[in-house]
Amino acid sequence: MFRIDVSVEAEEDIDEIADYTTRTWGWRQTDQYLAKLEDCFGLLVRNPAAGRRCEFIRPGLYRFEIGKHVVSYIPRPAELLIVRVLHQQMVPAKSRFEE
């Protein structure tokens, strides 16, 4: 793995997480949580098999829990594609993972 690519949908998810966290707990907590997400992405790019397969949603899809969220990603030969970052209570649905 060489790089991390973040889908537009995942970037929107992260923006929503940041907005909610800032409104609820303040910017310091937001910075800490976003740093945890960044660390998680780094872990996954180094060890893409750390997550669990979610082939029933989309071929090649994995999931990894971090805090109250689930990072959905697809490992590729030269990159790790972060597909979505959803709250753990959100029901995984194929419609959220359309290509």
Phi and psi restraints in degrees (range 20) as a CNS / XPLOR table:
assign (resid 1 and name C) (resid 2 and name N)
       (resid 2 and name CA) (resid 2 and name C) 1.0 -118.6 20.0 2
assign (resid 2 and name N) (resid 2 and name CA)
       (resid 2 and name C) (resid 3 and name N) 1.0 -36.2 20.0 2
assign (resid 2 and name C) (resid 3 and name N)
       (resid 3 and name CA) (resid 3 and name C) 1.0 -145.8 20.0 2
assign (resid 3 and name N) (resid 3 and name CA)
       (resid 3 and name C) (resid 4 and name N) 1.0 166.5 20.0 2
assign (resid 3 and name C) (resid 4 and name N)
       (resid 4 and name CA) (resid 4 and name C) 1.0 -112.3 20.0 2
assign (resid 4 and name N) (resid 4 and name CA)
       (resid 4 and name C) (resid 5 and name N) 1.0 130.1 20.0 2
assign (resid 4 and name C) (resid 5 and name N)
       (resid 5 and name CA) (resid 5 and name C) 1.0 -115.5 20.0 2
assign (resid 5 and name N) (resid 5 and name CA)
       (resid 5 and name C) (resid 6 and name N) 1.0 133.7 20.0 2
assign (resid 5 and name C) (resid 6 and name N)
       (resid 6 and name CA) (resid 6 and name C) 1.0 -114.7 20.0 2
assign (resid 6 and name N) (resid 6 and name CA)
       (resid 6 and name C) (resid 7 and name N) 1.0 124.4 20.0 2
assign (resid 6 and name C) (resid 7 and name N)
       (resid 7 and name CA) (resid 7 and name C) 1.0 -66.2 20.0 2
assign (resid 7 and name N) (resid 7 and name CA)
       (resid 7 and name C) (resid 8 and name N) 1.0 161.0 20.0 2
assign (resid 7 and name C) (resid 8 and name N)
       (resid 8 and name CA) (resid 8 and name C) 1.0 -58.8 20.0 2
assign (resid 8 and name N) (resid 8 and name CA)
       (resid 8 and name C) (resid 9 and name N) 1.0 -41.6 20.0 2
assign (resid 8 and name C) (resid 9 and name N)
       (resid 9 and name CA) (resid 9 and name C) 1.0 -63.4 20.0 2
assign (resid 9 and name N) (resid 9 and name CA)
       (resid 9 and name C) (resid 10 and name N) 1.0 -42.1 20.0 2
assign (resid 9 and name C) (resid 10 and name N)
       (resid 10 and name CA) (resid 10 and name C) 1.0 -66.2 20.0 2
assign (resid 10 and name N) (resid 10 and name CA)
       (resid 10 and name C) (resid 11 and name N) 1.0 -38.1 20.0 2
assign (resid 10 and name C) (resid 11 and name N)
       (resid 11 and name CA) (resid 11 and name C) 1.0 -62.6 20.0 2
assign (resid 11 and name N) (resid 11 and name CA)
       (resid 11 and name C) (resid 12 and name N) 1.0 -40.2 20.0 2
assign (resid 11 and name C) (resid 12 and name N)
       (resid 12 and name CA) (resid 12 and name C) 1.0 -65.1 20.0 2
assign (resid 12 and name N) (resid 12 and name CA)
       (resid 12 and name C) (resid 13 and name N) 1.0 -40.2 20.0 2
assign (resid 12 and name C) (resid 13 and name N)
       (resid 13 and name CA) (resid 13 and name C) 1.0 -59.0 20.0 2
assign (resid 13 and name N) (resid 13 and name CA)
       (resid 13 and name C) (resid 14 and name N) 1.0 -46.3 20.0 2
assign (resid 13 and name C) (resid 14 and name N)
       (resid 14 and name CA) (resid 14 and name C) 1.0 -65.0 20.0 2
assign (resid 14 and name N) (resid 14 and name CA)
       (resid 14 and name C) (resid 15 and name N) 1.0 -40.1 20.0 2
assign (resid 14 and name C) (resid 15 and name N)
       (resid 15 and name CA) (resid 15 and name C) 1.0 -61.3 20.0 2
assign (resid 15 and name N) (resid 15 and name CA)
       (resid 15 and name C) (resid 16 and name N) 1.0 -41.9 20.0 2
assign (resid 15 and name C) (resid 16 and name N)
       (resid 16 and name CA) (resid 16 and name C) 1.0 -65.4 20.0 2
assign (resid 16 and name N) (resid 16 and name CA)
       (resid 16 and name C) (resid 17 and name N) 1.0 -40.8 20.0 2
assign (resid 16 and name C) (resid 17 and name N)
       (resid 17 and name CA) (resid 17 and name C) 1.0 -61.0 20.0 2
assign (resid 17 and name N) (resid 17 and name CA)
       (resid 17 and name C) (resid 18 and name N) 1.0 -45.4 20.0 2
assign (resid 17 and name C) (resid 18 and name N)
       (resid 18 and name CA) (resid 18 and name C) 1.0 -63.5 20.0 2
assign (resid 18 and name N) (resid 18 and name CA)
       (resid 18 and name C) (resid 19 and name N) 1.0 -44.4 20.0 2
assign (resid 18 and name C) (resid 19 and name N)
       (resid 19 and name CA) (resid 19 and name C) 1.0 -61.4 20.0 2
assign (resid 19 and name N) (resid 19 and name CA)
       (resid 19 and name C) (resid 20 and name N) 1.0 -47.8 20.0 2
assign (resid 19 and name C) (resid 20 and name N)
       (resid 20 and name CA) (resid 20 and name C) 1.0 -62.4 20.0 2
assign (resid 20 and name N) (resid 20 and name CA)
       (resid 20 and name C) (resid 21 and name N) 1.0 -46.1 20.0 2
assign (resid 20 and name C) (resid 21 and name N)
       (resid 21 and name CA) (resid 21 and name C) 1.0 -63.4 20.0 2
assign (resid 21 and name N) (resid 21 and name CA)
       (resid 21 and name C) (resid 22 and name N) 1.0 -41.1 20.0 2
assign (resid 21 and name C) (resid 22 and name N)
       (resid 22 and name CA) (resid 22 and name C) 1.0 -64.3 20.0 2
assign (resid 22 and name N) (resid 22 and name CA)
       (resid 22 and name C) (resid 23 and name N) 1.0 -45.1 20.0 2
assign (resid 22 and name C) (resid 23 and name N)
       (resid 23 and name CA) (resid 23 and name C) 1.0 -62.8 20.0 2
assign (resid 23 and name N) (resid 23 and name CA)
       (resid 23 and name C) (resid 24 and name N) 1.0 -37.8 20.0 2
assign (resid 23 and name C) (resid 24 and name N)
       (resid 24 and name CA) (resid 24 and name C) 1.0 -87.7 20.0 2
assign (resid 24 and name N) (resid 24 and name CA)
       (resid 24 and name C) (resid 25 and name N) 1.0 -43.2 20.0 2
assign (resid 24 and name C) (resid 25 and name N)
       (resid 25 and name CA) (resid 25 and name C) 1.0 -124.6 20.0 2
assign (resid 25 and name N) (resid 25 and name CA)
       (resid 25 and name C) (resid 26 and name N) 1.0 -5.0 20.0 2
assign (resid 25 and name C) (resid 26 and name N)
       (resid 26 and name CA) (resid 26 and name C) 1.0 98.4 20.0 2
assign (resid 26 and name N) (resid 26 and name CA)
       (resid 26 and name C) (resid 27 and name N) 1.0 166.7 20.0 2
assign (resid 26 and name C) (resid 27 and name N)
       (resid 27 and name CA) (resid 27 and name C) 1.0 -69.1 20.0 2
assign (resid 27 and name N) (resid 27 and name CA)
       (resid 27 and name C) (resid 28 and name N) 1.0 -30.1 20.0 2
assign (resid 27 and name C) (resid 28 and name N)
       (resid 28 and name CA) (resid 28 and name C) 1.0 -64.5 20.0 2
assign (resid 28 and name N) (resid 28 and name CA)
       (resid 28 and name C) (resid 29 and name N) 1.0 -43.6 20.0 2
assign (resid 28 and name C) (resid 29 and name N)
       (resid 29 and name CA) (resid 29 and name C) 1.0 -64.8 20.0 2
assign (resid 29 and name N) (resid 29 and name CA)
       (resid 29 and name C) (resid 30 and name N) 1.0 -37.3 20.0 2
assign (resid 29 and name C) (resid 30 and name N)
       (resid 30 and name CA) (resid 30 and name C) 1.0 -61.0 20.0 2
assign (resid 30 and name N) (resid 30 and name CA)
       (resid 30 and name C) (resid 31 and name N) 1.0 -47.7 20.0 2
assign (resid 30 and name C) (resid 31 and name N)
       (resid 31 and name CA) (resid 31 and name C) 1.0 -58.7 20.0 2
assign (resid 31 and name N) (resid 31 and name CA)
       (resid 31 and name C) (resid 32 and name N) 1.0 -42.1 20.0 2
assign (resid 31 and name C) (resid 32 and name N)
       (resid 32 and name CA) (resid 32 and name C) 1.0 -65.0 20.0 2
assign (resid 32 and name N) (resid 32 and name CA)
       (resid 32 and name C) (resid 33 and name N) 1.0 -43.1 20.0 2
assign (resid 32 and name C) (resid 33 and name N)
       (resid 33 and name CA) (resid 33 and name C) 1.0 -69.3 20.0 2
assign (resid 33 and name N) (resid 33 and name CA)
       (resid 33 and name C) (resid 34 and name N) 1.0 -41.1 20.0 2
assign (resid 33 and name C) (resid 34 and name N)
       (resid 34 and name CA) (resid 34 and name C) 1.0 -65.0 20.0 2
assign (resid 34 and name N) (resid 34 and name CA)
       (resid 34 and name C) (resid 35 and name N) 1.0 -34.5 20.0 2
assign (resid 34 and name C) (resid 35 and name N)
       (resid 35 and name CA) (resid 35 and name C) 1.0 -65.6 20.0 2
assign (resid 35 and name N) (resid 35 and name CA)
       (resid 35 and name C) (resid 36 and name N) 1.0 -37.7 20.0 2
assign (resid 35 and name C) (resid 36 and name N)
       (resid 36 and name CA) (resid 36 and name C) 1.0 -64.2 20.0 2
assign (resid 36 and name N) (resid 36 and name CA)
       (resid 36 and name C) (resid 37 and name N) 1.0 -40.7 20.0 2
assign (resid 36 and name C) (resid 37 and name N)
       (resid 37 and name CA) (resid 37 and name C) 1.0 -62.8 20.0 2
assign (resid 37 and name N) (resid 37 and name CA)
       (resid 37 and name C) (resid 38 and name N) 1.0 -43.8 20.0 2
assign (resid 37 and name C) (resid 38 and name N)
       (resid 38 and name CA) (resid 38 and name C) 1.0 -62.2 20.0 2
assign (resid 38 and name N) (resid 38 and name CA)
       (resid 38 and name C) (resid 39 and name N) 1.0 -42.5 20.0 2
assign (resid 38 and name C) (resid 39 and name N)
       (resid 39 and name CA) (resid 39 and name C) 1.0 -61.4 20.0 2
assign (resid 39 and name N) (resid 39 and name CA)
       (resid 39 and name C) (resid 40 and name N) 1.0 -40.3 20.0 2
assign (resid 39 and name C) (resid 40 and name N)
       (resid 40 and name CA) (resid 40 and name C) 1.0 -61.5 20.0 2
assign (resid 40 and name N) (resid 40 and name CA)
       (resid 40 and name C) (resid 41 and name N) 1.0 -45.0 20.0 2
assign (resid 40 and name C) (resid 41 and name N)
       (resid 41 and name CA) (resid 41 and name C) 1.0 -60.5 20.0 2
assign (resid 41 and name N) (resid 41 and name CA)
       (resid 41 and name C) (resid 42 and name N) 1.0 -40.2 20.0 2
assign (resid 41 and name C) (resid 42 and name N)
       (resid 42 and name CA) (resid 42 and name C) 1.0 -63.5 20.0 2
assign (resid 42 and name N) (resid 42 and name CA)
       (resid 42 and name C) (resid 43 and name N) 1.0 -41.5 20.0 2
assign (resid 42 and name C) (resid 43 and name N)
       (resid 43 and name CA) (resid 43 and name C) 1.0 -60.8 20.0 2
assign (resid 43 and name N) (resid 43 and name CA)
       (resid 43 and name C) (resid 44 and name N) 1.0 -44.6 20.0 2
assign (resid 43 and name C) (resid 44 and name N)
       (resid 44 and name CA) (resid 44 and name C) 1.0 -68.5 20.0 2
assign (resid 44 and name N) (resid 44 and name CA)
       (resid 44 and name C) (resid 45 and name N) 1.0 -34.8 20.0 2
assign (resid 44 and name C) (resid 45 and name N)
       (resid 45 and name CA) (resid 45 and name C) 1.0 -69.0 20.0 2
assign (resid 45 and name N) (resid 45 and name CA)
       (resid 45 and name C) (resid 46 and name N) 1.0 -31.2 20.0 2
assign (resid 45 and name C) (resid 46 and name N)
       (resid 46 and name CA) (resid 46 and name C) 1.0 -81.5 20.0 2
assign (resid 46 and name N) (resid 46 and name CA)
       (resid 46 and name C) (resid 47 and name N) 1.0 -29.3 20.0 2
assign (resid 46 and name C) (resid 47 and name N)
       (resid 47 and name CA) (resid 47 and name C) 1.0 -141.7 20.0 2
assign (resid 47 and name N) (resid 47 and name CA)
       (resid 47 and name C) (resid 48 and name N) 1.0 75.6 20.0 2
assign (resid 47 and name C) (resid 48 and name N)
       (resid 48 and name CA) (resid 48 and name C) 1.0 -63.5 20.0 2
assign (resid 48 and name N) (resid 48 and name CA)
       (resid 48 and name C) (resid 49 and name N) 1.0 -19.4 20.0 2
assign (resid 48 and name C) (resid 49 and name N)
       (resid 49 and name CA) (resid 49 and name C) 1.0 -81.8 20.0 2
assign (resid 49 and name N) (resid 49 and name CA)
       (resid 49 and name C) (resid 50 and name N) 1.0 4.6 20.0 2
assign (resid 49 and name C) (resid 50 and name N)
       (resid 50 and name CA) (resid 50 and name C) 1.0 -65.9 20.0 2
assign (resid 50 and name N) (resid 50 and name CA)
       (resid 50 and name C) (resid 51 and name N) 1.0 -27.3 20.0 2
assign (resid 50 and name C) (resid 51 and name N)
       (resid 51 and name CA) (resid 51 and name C) 1.0 -87.3 20.0 2
assign (resid 51 and name N) (resid 51 and name CA)
       (resid 51 and name C) (resid 52 and name N) 1.0 -179.9 20.0 2
assign (resid 51 and name C) (resid 52 and name N)
       (resid 52 and name CA) (resid 52 and name C) 1.0 -104.6 20.0 2
assign (resid 52 and name N) (resid 52 and name CA)
       (resid 52 and name C) (resid 53 and name N) 1.0 143.3 20.0 2
assign (resid 52 and name C) (resid 53 and name N)
       (resid 53 and name CA) (resid 53 and name C) 1.0 -66.6 20.0 2
assign (resid 53 and name N) (resid 53 and name CA)
       (resid 53 and name C) (resid 54 and name N) 1.0 143.7 20.0 2
assign (resid 53 and name C) (resid 54 and name N)
       (resid 54 and name CA) (resid 54 and name C) 1.0 -132.7 20.0 2
assign (resid 54 and name N) (resid 54 and name CA)
       (resid 54 and name C) (resid 55 and name N) 1.0 48.9 20.0 2
assign (resid 54 and name C) (resid 55 and name N)
       (resid 55 and name CA) (resid 55 and name C) 1.0 -59.7 20.0 2
assign (resid 55 and name N) (resid 55 and name CA)
       (resid 55 and name C) (resid 56 and name N) 1.0 -24.8 20.0 2
assign (resid 55 and name C) (resid 56 and name N)
       (resid 56 and name CA) (resid 56 and name C) 1.0 -68.1 20.0 2
assign (resid 56 and name N) (resid 56 and name CA)
       (resid 56 and name C) (resid 57 and name N) 1.0 -18.9 20.0 2
assign (resid 56 and name C) (resid 57 and name N)
       (resid 57 and name CA) (resid 57 and name C) 1.0 -94.0 20.0 2
assign (resid 57 and name N) (resid 57 and name CA)
       (resid 57 and name C) (resid 58 and name N) 1.0 -46.0 20.0 2
assign (resid 57 and name C) (resid 58 and name N)
       (resid 58 and name CA) (resid 58 and name C) 1.0 -159.4 20.0 2
assign (resid 58 and name N) (resid 58 and name CA)
       (resid 58 and name C) (resid 59 and name N) 1.0 135.2 20.0 2
assign (resid 58 and name C) (resid 59 and name N)
       (resid 59 and name CA) (resid 59 and name C) 1.0 -56.6 20.0 2
assign (resid 59 and name N) (resid 59 and name CA)
       (resid 59 and name C) (resid 60 and name N) 1.0 132.8 20.0 2
assign (resid 59 and name C) (resid 60 and name N)
       (resid 60 and name CA) (resid 60 and name C) 1.0 82.9 20.0 2
assign (resid 60 and name N) (resid 60 and name CA)
       (resid 60 and name C) (resid 61 and name N) 1.0 -1.2 20.0 2
assign (resid 60 and name C) (resid 61 and name N)
       (resid 61 and name CA) (resid 61 and name C) 1.0 -79.5 20.0 2
assign (resid 61 and name N) (resid 61 and name CA)
       (resid 61 and name C) (resid 62 and name N) 1.0 138.0 20.0 2
assign (resid 61 and name C) (resid 62 and name N)
       (resid 62 and name CA) (resid 62 and name C) 1.0 -122.7 20.0 2
assign (resid 62 and name N) (resid 62 and name CA)
       (resid 62 and name C) (resid 63 and name N) 1.0 164.0 20.0 2
assign (resid 62 and name C) (resid 63 and name N)
       (resid 63 and name CA) (resid 63 and name C) 1.0 -135.0 20.0 2
assign (resid 63 and name N) (resid 63 and name CA)
       (resid 63 and name C) (resid 64 and name N) 1.0 148.0 20.0 2
assign (resid 63 and name C) (resid 64 and name N)
       (resid 64 and name CA) (resid 64 and name C) 1.0 -143.8 20.0 2
assign (resid 64 and name N) (resid 64 and name CA)
       (resid 64 and name C) (resid 65 and name N) 1.0 125.9 20.0 2
assign (resid 64 and name C) (resid 65 and name N)
       (resid 65 and name CA) (resid 65 and name C) 1.0 -84.3 20.0 2
assign (resid 65 and name N) (resid 65 and name CA)
       (resid 65 and name C) (resid 66 and name N) 1.0 134.7 20.0 2
assign (resid 65 and name C) (resid 66 and name N)
       (resid 66 and name CA) (resid 66 and name C) 1.0 -141.8 20.0 2
assign (resid 66 and name N) (resid 66 and name CA)
       (resid 66 and name C) (resid 67 and name N) 1.0 116.6 20.0 2
assign (resid 66 and name C) (resid 67 and name N)
       (resid 67 and name CA) (resid 67 and name C) 1.0 58.0 20.0 2
assign (resid 67 and name N) (resid 67 and name CA)
       (resid 67 and name C) (resid 68 and name N) 1.0 -128.4 20.0 2
assign (resid 67 and name C) (resid 68 and name N)
       (resid 68 and name CA) (resid 68 and name C) 1.0 -94.8 20.0 2
assign (resid 68 and name N) (resid 68 and name CA)
       (resid 68 and name C) (resid 69 and name N) 1.0 13.1 20.0 2
assign (resid 68 and name C) (resid 69 and name N)
       (resid 69 and name CA) (resid 69 and name C) 1.0 -124.2 20.0 2
assign (resid 69 and name N) (resid 69 and name CA)
       (resid 69 and name C) (resid 70 and name N) 1.0 162.7 20.0 2
assign (resid 69 and name C) (resid 70 and name N)
       (resid 70 and name CA) (resid 70 and name C) 1.0 -122.2 20.0 2
assign (resid 70 and name N) (resid 70 and name CA)
       (resid 70 and name C) (resid 71 and name N) 1.0 121.7 20.0 2
assign (resid 70 and name C) (resid 71 and name N)
       (resid 71 and name CA) (resid 71 and name C) 1.0 -90.5 20.0 2
assign (resid 71 and name N) (resid 71 and name CA)
       (resid 71 and name C) (resid 72 and name N) 1.0 121.3 20.0 2
assign (resid 71 and name C) (resid 72 and name N)
       (resid 72 and name CA) (resid 72 and name C) 1.0 -104.0 20.0 2
assign (resid 72 and name N) (resid 72 and name CA)
       (resid 72 and name C) (resid 73 and name N) 1.0 130.9 20.0 2
assign (resid 72 and name C) (resid 73 and name N)
       (resid 73 and name CA) (resid 73 and name C) 1.0 -149.1 20.0 2
assign (resid 73 and name N) (resid 73 and name CA)
       (resid 73 and name C) (resid 74 and name N) 1.0 161.3 20.0 2
assign (resid 73 and name C) (resid 74 and name N)
       (resid 74 and name CA) (resid 74 and name C) 1.0 -127.1 20.0 2
assign (resid 74 and name N) (resid 74 and name CA)
       (resid 74 and name C) (resid 75 and name N) 1.0 116.2 20.0 2
assign (resid 74 and name C) (resid 75 and name N)
       (resid 75 and name CA) (resid 75 and name C) 1.0 -76.0 20.0 2
assign (resid 75 and name N) (resid 75 and name CA)
       (resid 75 and name C) (resid 76 and name N) 1.0 137.2 20.0 2
assign (resid 75 and name C) (resid 76 and name N)
       (resid 76 and name CA) (resid 76 and name C) 1.0 -129.6 20.0 2
assign (resid 76 and name N) (resid 76 and name CA)
       (resid 76 and name C) (resid 77 and name N) 1.0 164.7 20.0 2
assign (resid 76 and name C) (resid 77 and name N)
       (resid 77 and name CA) (resid 77 and name C) 1.0 -55.6 20.0 2
assign (resid 77 and name N) (resid 77 and name CA)
       (resid 77 and name C) (resid 78 and name N) 1.0 -40.0 20.0 2
assign (resid 77 and name C) (resid 78 and name N)
       (resid 78 and name CA) (resid 78 and name C) 1.0 -113.0 20.0 2
assign (resid 78 and name N) (resid 78 and name CA)
       (resid 78 and name C) (resid 79 and name N) 1.0 2.5 20.0 2
assign (resid 78 and name C) (resid 79 and name N)
       (resid 79 and name CA) (resid 79 and name C) 1.0 -158.8 20.0 2
assign (resid 79 and name N) (resid 79 and name CA)
       (resid 79 and name C) (resid 80 and name N) 1.0 166.8 20.0 2
assign (resid 79 and name C) (resid 80 and name N)
       (resid 80 and name CA) (resid 80 and name C) 1.0 -117.7 20.0 2
assign (resid 80 and name N) (resid 80 and name CA)
       (resid 80 and name C) (resid 81 and name N) 1.0 118.4 20.0 2
assign (resid 80 and name C) (resid 81 and name N)
       (resid 81 and name CA) (resid 81 and name C) 1.0 -93.7 20.0 2
assign (resid 81 and name N) (resid 81 and name CA)
       (resid 81 and name C) (resid 82 and name N) 1.0 115.5 20.0 2
assign (resid 81 and name C) (resid 82 and name N)
       (resid 82 and name CA) (resid 82 and name C) 1.0 -83.4 20.0 2
assign (resid 82 and name N) (resid 82 and name CA)
       (resid 82 and name C) (resid 83 and name N) 1.0 115.3 20.0 2
assign (resid 82 and name C) (resid 83 and name N)
       (resid 83 and name CA) (resid 83 and name C) 1.0 -88.6 20.0 2
assign (resid 83 and name N) (resid 83 and name CA)
       (resid 83 and name C) (resid 84 and name N) 1.0 -48.3 20.0 2
assign (resid 83 and name C) (resid 84 and name N)
       (resid 84 and name CA) (resid 84 and name C) 1.0 -149.4 20.0 2
assign (resid 84 and name N) (resid 84 and name CA)
       (resid 84 and name C) (resid 85 and name N) 1.0 158.0 20.0 2
assign (resid 84 and name C) (resid 85 and name N)
       (resid 85 and name CA) (resid 85 and name C) 1.0 -133.4 20.0 2
assign (resid 85 and name N) (resid 85 and name CA)
       (resid 85 and name C) (resid 86 and name N) 1.0 97.0 20.0 2
assign (resid 85 and name C) (resid 86 and name N)
       (resid 86 and name CA) (resid 86 and name C) 1.0 -113.4 20.0 2
assign (resid 86 and name N) (resid 86 and name CA)
       (resid 86 and name C) (resid 87 and name N) 1.0 152.8 20.0 2
assign (resid 86 and name C) (resid 87 and name N)
       (resid 87 and name CA) (resid 87 and name C) 1.0 -63.5 20.0 2
assign (resid 87 and name N) (resid 87 and name CA)
       (resid 87 and name C) (resid 88 and name N) 1.0 144.4 20.0 2
assign (resid 87 and name C) (resid 88 and name N)
       (resid 88 and name CA) (resid 88 and name C) 1.0 -59.8 20.0 2
assign (resid 88 and name N) (resid 88 and name CA)
       (resid 88 and name C) (resid 89 and name N) 1.0 -23.0 20.0 2
assign (resid 88 and name C) (resid 89 and name N)
       (resid 89 and name CA) (resid 89 and name C) 1.0 -82.8 20.0 2
assign (resid 89 and name N) (resid 89 and name CA)
       (resid 89 and name C) (resid 90 and name N) 1.0 -10.4 20.0 2
assign (resid 89 and name C) (resid 90 and name N)
       (resid 90 and name CA) (resid 90 and name C) 1.0 -75.3 20.0 2
assign (resid 90 and name N) (resid 90 and name CA)
       (resid 90 and name C) (resid 91 and name N) 1.0 128.6 20.0 2
assign (resid 90 and name C) (resid 91 and name N)
       (resid 91 and name CA) (resid 91 and name C) 1.0 -70.6 20.0 2
assign (resid 91 and name N) (resid 91 and name CA)
       (resid 91 and name C) (resid 92 and name N) 1.0 125.7 20.0 2
assign (resid 91 and name C) (resid 92 and name N)
       (resid 92 and name CA) (resid 92 and name C) 1.0 -64.0 20.0 2
assign (resid 92 and name N) (resid 92 and name CA)
       (resid 92 and name C) (resid 93 and name N) 1.0 124.7 20.0 2
assign (resid 92 and name C) (resid 93 and name N)
       (resid 93 and name CA) (resid 93 and name C) 1.0 -132.6 20.0 2
assign (resid 93 and name N) (resid 93 and name CA)
       (resid 93 and name C) (resid 94 and name N) 1.0 142.0 20.0 2
assign (resid 93 and name C) (resid 94 and name N)
       (resid 94 and name CA) (resid 94 and name C) 1.0 -55.5 20.0 2
assign (resid 94 and name N) (resid 94 and name CA)
       (resid 94 and name C) (resid 95 and name N) 1.0 -32.4 20.0 2
assign (resid 94 and name C) (resid 95 and name N)
       (resid 95 and name CA) (resid 95 and name C) 1.0 -62.5 20.0 2
assign (resid 95 and name N) (resid 95 and name CA)
       (resid 95 and name C) (resid 96 and name N) 1.0 -25.4 20.0 2
assign (resid 95 and name C) (resid 96 and name N)
       (resid 96 and name CA) (resid 96 and name C) 1.0 -80.0 20.0 2
assign (resid 96 and name N) (resid 96 and name CA)
       (resid 96 and name C) (resid 97 and name N) 1.0 -8.5 20.0 2
assign (resid 96 and name C) (resid 97 and name N)
       (resid 97 and name CA) (resid 97 and name C) 1.0 -125.6 20.0 2
assign (resid 97 and name N) (resid 97 and name CA)
       (resid 97 and name C) (resid 98 and name N) 1.0 25.0 20.0 2
assign (resid 97 and name C) (resid 98 and name N)
       (resid 98 and name CA) (resid 98 and name C) 1.0 -62.4 20.0 2
assign (resid 98 and name N) (resid 98 and name CA)
       (resid 98 and name C) (resid 99 and name N) 1.0 143.7 20.0 2
